């Protein structure tokens, strides 16, 4: 009879199956949420921590594991089980080493019968060498290994991405960004100013926070307080979850009263603007009904639905008989700016994705531009750090659309001017500002 395990009792099995789903292209949040539905809160937290640590440090774990294999290879499932065991040994100090090995071996006995002895032997080797095993790759692999490959192993990023970052940023800054991408970060709150002040919300929360530097609406938790849905004020609509890099759109939008969100998605930016300015009228466009429905539910929770309208469809074919003071194009992108929150993305994306997505972004920006009123503004954004997504798209758009010009530094809110890059864009970085990696292209339509 086939062995079975109750998922409600085993966060490690949930973590293993989530990692396997992600390796096959599944979305991290959905895969983890679906598999952990029966777990207790404590075990949900453990399963999530295991998944994120394994994804953040995947290359480094694999390098160490393969150094202990005589043939330097094993099948993917066995490798994933060994990652889980080694990650606990190296990163989970509160867990007992003997328990880690025992539980990982039992997991192997269930999933790869007959190979649990190999798992036991390798993990016990690591226990004996625990203090010396975690050094800089130069010390392990020798100095003949290219510097980019050492970074790729040590900071667990795909080699193509490391090569690209070194070429664009230089070795030292690329290393700083890679390190920042591996740092866990709590979700950032965006206060709903329609209902509560930031200082008042901070006093109500049962954990310490600090205000965000650039956004006047943000709070960053200083401890790990669990799920935002359980925090005081969430059900009442006092806050939403949105990274500071995305929140600063509220400062860029100025006094715009008619806004078109051409790629609305879940609606974070639209709802931010609706909360800031009760007189703003916002039209949110998206081709996905599920995302639009989520937007409407969130608008209801935040008490922001009265001036928000939705339009289901692609912006390329949208039939809107009006123009707008402000048009937003938060375009589909690689998401490589949010690796610290979504470590799966670095393993799911390839170098070929970047030019493909950049072409899509240029097409969306061009389509949305026709709805900008003379004298109005067009803001293009992506949560990416590559030059192809962002600066190069902006440059191509300006070459093809002479009716638009980039903003000057004087048109940017003073609080954001240190982020301004000529001609007409802002860029934020995990290793510099402590935010997600983000690009804003800032354009104005010339008066006819």
C-alpha positions in Angstrom: 0.0 0.0 0.0 1.3 3.5 -0.9 2.3 5.6 2.1 0.3 8.7 2.8 0.9 11.6 5.1 -1.6 14.1 6.5 -0.6 17.5 5.1 -2.1 19.2 8.1 0.6 17.7 10.3 3.7 18.2 8.1 4.9 21.6 7.0 8.0 20.1 5.5 6.0 18.0 3.1 4.0 21.1 2.2 7.3 23.0 1.6 8.6 20.1 -0.6 5.5 20.0 -2.7 5.4 23.8 -3.0 9.0 23.8 -4.2 8.3 21.1 -6.7 5.3 23.0 -8.0 7.4 26.2 -8.4 10.1 24.3 -10.2 7.4 23.3 -12.8 6.4 26.9 -13.3 3.7 27.3 -10.6 3.2 30.7 -8.9 4.8 30.7 -5.4 2.0 32.3 -3.4 -0.8 30.2 -5.0 1.2 27.0 -4.7 2.0 27.6 -1.1 -1.5 28.8 -0.1 -3.2 25.9 -1.7 -1.0 23.3 -0.1 -0.9 24.9 3.4 -4.7 25.4 3.8 -4.9 22.7 6.5 -1.9 23.7 8.5 -1.9 25.5 11.8 -0.6 29.1 11.8 2.7 28.0 13.3 3.2 25.3 10.7 2.1 27.7 7.9 4.9 30.0 9.0 7.4 27.2 9.1 6.4 25.9 5.7 6.6 29.4 4.2 10.0 30.1 5.8 11.4 26.8 4.5 10.2 27.5 0.9 11.6 31.1 0.9 15.0 30.1 2.3 15.4 27.3 -0.2 14.5 29.6 -3.1 16.7 32.4 -1.9 19.8 30.2 -1.4 19.1 27.5 -4.0 22.4 27.7 -5.9 24.5 27.9 -2.8 22.7 24.9 -1.3 23.1 22.9 -4.5 26.8 23.8 -4.7 27.3 22.4 -1.1 25.2 19.3 -1.6 26.8 18.4 -4.9 30.2 18.7 -3.3 29.3 15.7 -1.1 27.9 13.5 -3.9 30.5 11.1 -5.4 29.0 11.4 -8.8 28.1 15.1 -8.3 24.5 14.5 -9.4 21.2 13.3 -8.1 17.6 13.5 -9.3 15.6 16.7 -8.7 13.3 15.4 -6.0 16.2 14.1 -3.9 18.0 17.3 -4.4 15.0 19.3 -3.2 14.7 17.2 -0.1 18.4 17.7 0.6 18.0 21.5 0.1 15.2 21.4 2.8 17.4 19.5 5.2 20.5 21.6 4.7 18.6 24.9 4.8 17.3 24.0 8.2 20.7 23.1 9.5 22.3 26.3 8.3 19.4 28.8 8.8 17.0 27.6 11.5 19.0 27.8 14.7 15.9 27.2 16.9 15.5 23.7 15.4 17.5 20.8 16.9 20.0 19.3 14.4 19.0 15.7 15.3 15.3 16.5 14.7 16.1 18.1 11.3 18.0 15.1 10.1 15.3 12.6 11.4 12.4 14.5 9.9 14.2 15.0 6.6 15.1 11.3 6.4 11.4 10.4 7.1 10.4 12.8 4.3 12.8 11.0 2.0 11.6 7.6 3.1 8.1 8.7 2.0 8.9 10.4 -1.3 12.0 8.5 -2.5 12.0 5.1 -0.9 15.4 3.4 -0.9 17.3 6.7 -1.1 16.7 7.9 2.4 20.0 6.4 3.5 21.8 8.8 1.1 19.9 11.7 2.5 20.8 10.7 6.1 24.5 10.3 5.2 24.9 13.6 3.5 23.1 15.6 6.2 25.2 14.0 8.9 28.3 15.0 7.0 27.1 18.6 7.0 26.4 18.4 10.8 30.1 17.4 11.3 31.3 20.3 9.1 28.7 22.9 10.0 31.0 25.6 11.2 33.3 25.5 8.1 30.9 24.7 5.3 29.4 28.2 4.7 32.3 30.2 3.4 32.8 32.5 0.4 33.0 30.4 -2.8 36.6 31.4 -3.5 37.5 29.4 -0.4 35.6 26.3 -1.7 36.0 26.4 -5.4 39.3 28.0 -6.0 40.3 31.3 -7.6 40.0 29.9 -11.2 36.3 30.2 -11.1 35.0 33.4 -12.9 34.0 36.2 -10.5 30.4 36.2 -12.0 30.1 32.5 -11.3 31.2 32.9 -7.7 28.6 35.6 -7.2 25.9 33.4 -8.9 26.7 30.6 -6.5 27.2 32.6 -3.3 24.1 34.8 -3.8 22.0 32.2 -5.6 21.1 34.1 -8.8 21.1 32.7 -12.3 24.3 33.3 -14.1 22.7 35.2 -17.0 21.2 37.8 -14.5 24.5 38.2 -12.7 26.3 38.8 -15.9 23.8 41.4 -16.9 23.9 43.2 -13.5 27.7 43.3 -13.6 27.7 44.8 -17.1 25.1 47.4 -16.1 26.2 48.3 -12.5 29.8 47.1 -12.1 31.0 44.3 -9.8 30.6 45.9 -6.4 27.2 47.4 -6.9 25.9 44.2 -8.5 27.1 42.3 -5.5 25.3 44.7 -3.2 22.1 44.3 -5.1 22.4 40.5 -5.1 22.9 40.6 -1.3 19.9 42.9 -0.8 17.7 40.6 -2.9 18.3 37.8 -0.5 17.3 39.8 2.6 13.8 38.9 4.0 11.6 41.9 4.3 8.2 42.5 6.0 5.2 43.7 4.0 4.9 47.5 3.9 1.6 49.0 5.0 0.0 51.9 3.1 -2.3 53.9 5.4 -5.7 54.8 4.1 -5.7 58.5 4.8 -9.4 58.6 4.2 -10.0 56.7 7.4 -7.0 57.1 9.6 -3.7 59.0 10.1 -0.4 57.2 9.9 0.6 58.0 13.4 -2.7 56.9 14.7 -2.5 53.5 12.9 1.1 53.0 14.2 -0.2 53.4 17.8 -3.0 50.8 17.2 -0.7 48.1 15.8 0.6 45.5 18.3 4.2 45.6 16.9 6.7 48.4 16.4 6.9 50.2 13.0 8.9 52.9 11.4 7.6 55.4 8.8 8.7 55.1 5.2 11.3 57.6 4.0 9.7 58.8 0.7 6.0 57.9 1.1 4.0 59.9 3.6 1.5 57.0 3.9 3.9 54.0 4.6 4.7 52.0 7.7 7.3 49.3 7.9 7.0 46.6 10.6 10.2 46.1 12.6 9.2 42.6 13.7 7.6 39.6 11.9 4.0 39.8 13.1 2.3 37.2 10.9 -0.4 37.7 8.3 -1.6 41.2 7.5 -5.2 40.0 7.4 -5.0 39.4 11.2 -3.6 42.8 12.1 -5.8 45.4 13.8 -7.4 47.7 11.3 -7.2 45.5 8.3 -10.9 44.5 8.2 -11.9 48.1 8.8 -9.9 49.2 5.8 -7.4 51.3 7.6 -4.5 50.1 5.5 -3.4 48.1 2.5 -0.2 46.3 1.6 2.0 48.0 -0.9 5.7 48.5 -1.2 7.0 52.1 -0.7 8.4 52.1 -4.3 4.8 51.7 -5.6 3.3 54.1 -3.0 5.2 57.1 -4.3 3.0 57.2 -7.3 0.7 59.3 -5.1 3.4 62.0 -4.9 3.9 61.8 -8.7 0.3 62.1 -9.5 -0.1 65.6 -8.2 -3.5 67.1 -8.5 -4.8 65.0 -11.3 -8.6 64.7 -11.2 -9.2 62.4 -14.2 -7.0 59.3 -14.1 -6.8 56.3 -16.4 -5.0 53.2 -15.0 -4.3 51.4 -18.3 -2.9 48.2 -16.7 -4.7 48.1 -13.4 -4.0 44.6 -12.3 -5.0 44.2 -8.6 -5.5 48.0 -8.5 -3.0 49.0 -5.8 -2.1 52.3 -7.6 -5.6 53.2 -8.4 -6.8 52.6 -4.9 -3.8 54.6 -3.6 -4.8 57.6 -5.7 -8.5 57.2 -4.7 -7.6 57.2 -1.0 -5.4 60.4 -1.3 -7.8 62.5 -3.4 -11.6 62.0 -2.8 -12.3 64.2 -5.9 -10.3 62.1 -8.3 -12.2 60.1 -10.8 -10.4 56.9 -11.9 -11.0 54.5 -14.7 -9.2 51.1 -14.3 -8.6 49.0 -17.4 -7.6 45.3 -17.3 -8.3 42.3 -19.5 -8.6 39.9 -16.5 -11.9 39.7 -14.8 -10.5 38.1 -11.7 -8.1 40.9 -11.1 -10.8 43.5 -11.6 -13.1 41.7 -9.2 -10.3 41.6 -6.6 -9.8 45.4 -7.2 -13.5 46.0 -6.5 -13.5 43.9 -3.4 -10.4 45.8 -2.1 -12.0 49.1 -3.0 -15.1 48.1 -0.9 -12.9 47.1 2.0 -11.1 50.4 1.9 -14.3 52.3 1.4 -13.0 53.8 -1.9 -15.4 52.5 -4.6 -17.5 55.6 -5.2 -15.2 57.2 -7.8 -13.7 54.1 -9.3 -14.9 52.6 -12.6 -13.6 49.5 -14.4 -13.3 48.7 -18.0 -12.7 45.1 -18.9 -10.4 44.6 -21.9 -7.0 45.4 -23.4 -5.9 49.1 -23.5 -4.9 48.5 -27.1 -8.6 48.1 -28.1 -10.2 50.3 -25.4 -13.0 52.5 -26.6 -13.0 55.4 -24.3 -14.5 58.7 -25.6 -12.4 61.0 -23.3 -8.9 62.0 -22.4 -7.3 62.1 -19.0 -5.1 64.4 -16.9 -3.0 61.4 -16.0 -2.6 58.0 -17.6 -0.7 55.2 -15.8 0.9 52.3 -17.5 2.1 49.9 -14.8 3.2 47.4 -17.5 3.8 43.6 -17.3 7.5 43.0 -16.6 10.0 40.5 -15.5 9.4 41.4 -11.8 13.2 41.1 -11.1 12.9 44.2 -8.9 10.8 42.2 -6.4 13.1 39.2 -6.0 13.5 39.8 -2.2 9.7 39.2 -1.9 9.4 36.7 -4.8 12.6 34.6 -4.9 11.0 32.2 -7.3 11.0 34.8 -10.0 14.8 34.6 -10.5 14.5 30.9 -11.3 11.4 31.3 -13.5 12.6 34.1 -15.8 15.2 33.7 -18.6 17.3 36.2 -20.5 15.0 35.8 -23.5 12.0 37.2 -21.4 13.6 40.6 -21.1 13.4 41.9 -24.7 10.0 40.2 -25.2 8.6 42.0 -22.2 10.2 45.3 -23.2 8.4 45.1 -26.6 5.1 44.5 -24.8 5.7 47.5 -22.6 6.5 49.8 -25.5 3.3 48.6 -27.2 1.2 49.3 -24.1 2.7 52.7 -23.5 2.1 53.7 -27.1 -1.6 52.5 -26.9 -2.2 54.3 -23.7 -0.6 57.6 -24.8 -3.6 58.4 -27.1 -5.7 59.0 -24.0 -3.5 61.7 -22.5 -5.0 65.1 -22.7 -2.8 68.0 -24.0 -0.8 69.2 -21.1 -1.5 65.9 -19.2 0.9 63.4 -17.9 1.8 59.8 -18.8 3.6 57.7 -16.2 5.1 54.3 -17.1 6.3 52.0 -14.4 7.8 48.5 -14.0 9.0 46.6 -11.0 12.3 45.7 -12.8 15.9 46.9 -12.7 17.1 46.0 -16.2 17.9 48.8 -18.6 15.9 47.2 -21.4 12.7 47.4 -19.2 12.5 51.0 -18.3 15.1 53.4 -19.7 15.3 51.9 -23.2 11.6 51.6 -23.5 11.2 55.2 -22.5 13.9 56.3 -25.0 12.2 54.5 -27.8 8.8 55.9 -27.0 10.1 59.5 -27.0 11.8 58.9 -30.4 8.5 57.7 -31.9 6.2 60.1 -30.1 7.4 63.7 -30.5 4.2 65.0 -28.9 5.6 63.9 -25.5 8.6 65.2 -23.5 10.3 64.0 -20.3 9.7 65.7 -17.0 12.3 68.1 -15.6 13.5 67.7 -12.0 11.5 70.7 -11.0 8.3 68.9 -11.9 9.0 66.1 -9.4 7.9 66.4 -5.8 10.9 67.7 -3.8 10.7 64.6 -1.6 11.6 62.5 -4.6 14.2 64.6 -6.4 17.1 62.5 -5.1 15.7 59.6 -7.1 15.3 61.6 -10.3 17.4 60.5 -13.3 17.7 62.5 -16.5 15.8 62.4 -18.8 12.6 62.1 -16.9 12.6 59.0 -14.8 13.0 57.8 -11.2 14.7 54.6 -10.2 14.6 52.8 -6.8 16.8 49.9 -5.6 16.7 47.4 -2.8 20.4 48.0 -1.9 20.1 51.8 -2.0 16.6 52.8 -0.8 15.6 49.5 0.8 12.5 49.3 -1.4 11.6 47.0 -4.3 13.5 47.7 -7.5 11.3 50.1 -9.4 11.3 52.3 -12.5 9.1 55.3 -13.2 9.1 57.0 -16.6 7.6 60.5 -16.3 6.3 62.1 -19.5 4.1 65.1 -20.3 2.1 65.7 -23.4 2.9 69.0 -25.1 0.1 71.5 -25.5 -1.3 71.4 -29.0 
